[in-house]
Amino acid sequence: AAAALDCAVGTVRSRLHRARSMLAEKMRSRERREAASETETESGADEDAAKGLRTARCFA
């Protein structure tokens, strides 16, 4: 790859390392956002279920 890009091997290695690190951070960030979203969705479902239970008691 270094020959094709006409640059030093060390440059290619450092750029690959930097790119992998950036990708890993983006993936971790995305996983955190998805986990937070799932938590919010689950708590919303619990609230809806509780509302349904209260409504069911009113009609019982």
C-alpha positions in Angstrom: 0.0 0.0 0.0 2.8 2.4 0.8 4.3 1.9 -2.7 0.9 2.5 -4.3 0.4 5.7 -2.3 4.1 6.7 -2.8 4.7 7.3 0.9 6.6 5.7 3.8 5.4 2.5 5.4 5.2 4.2 8.8 2.8 6.8 7.4 0.5 4.1 6.1 0.7 2.3 9.5 0.0 5.4 11.5 -2.9 6.4 9.3 -4.4 2.9 9.5 -4.0 3.0 13.3 -5.7 6.4 13.5 -8.5 5.3 11.2 -9.2 2.1 13.2 -9.2 4.1 16.4 -11.7 6.6 15.0 -13.9 3.8 13.7 -13.8 2.0 17.1 -14.8 5.2 18.9 -17.7 5.8 16.5 -18.9 2.2 16.9 -18.7 2.6 20.7 -20.6 5.9 20.6 -23.3 4.3 18.4 -23.7 1.3 20.7 -24.1 3.7 23.7 -26.8 5.7 21.8 -28.6 2.5 20.9 -28.4 1.2 24.4 -29.8 4.4 25.8 -32.6 4.4 23.2 -33.5 0.8 24.1 -33.6 1.8 27.8 -35.9 4.7 27.1 -38.1 2.5 25.0 -38.3 -0.2 27.7 -39.2 2.4 30.4 -41.8 3.9 28.1 -43.3 0.4 27.6 -43.4 -0.1 31.4 -45.2 3.2 31.8 -47.7 2.3 29.1 -48.3 -1.1 30.8 -48.9 0.6 34.1 -51.4 3.0 32.6 -53.2 0.0 31.0 -53.3 -1.7 34.3 -54.8 1.4 36.0 -57.3 1.6 33.2 -58.2 -2.0 33.6 -58.8 -1.6 37.3 -61.2 1.3 36.6 -63.4 -0.9 34.5 -63.2 -4.0 36.7 
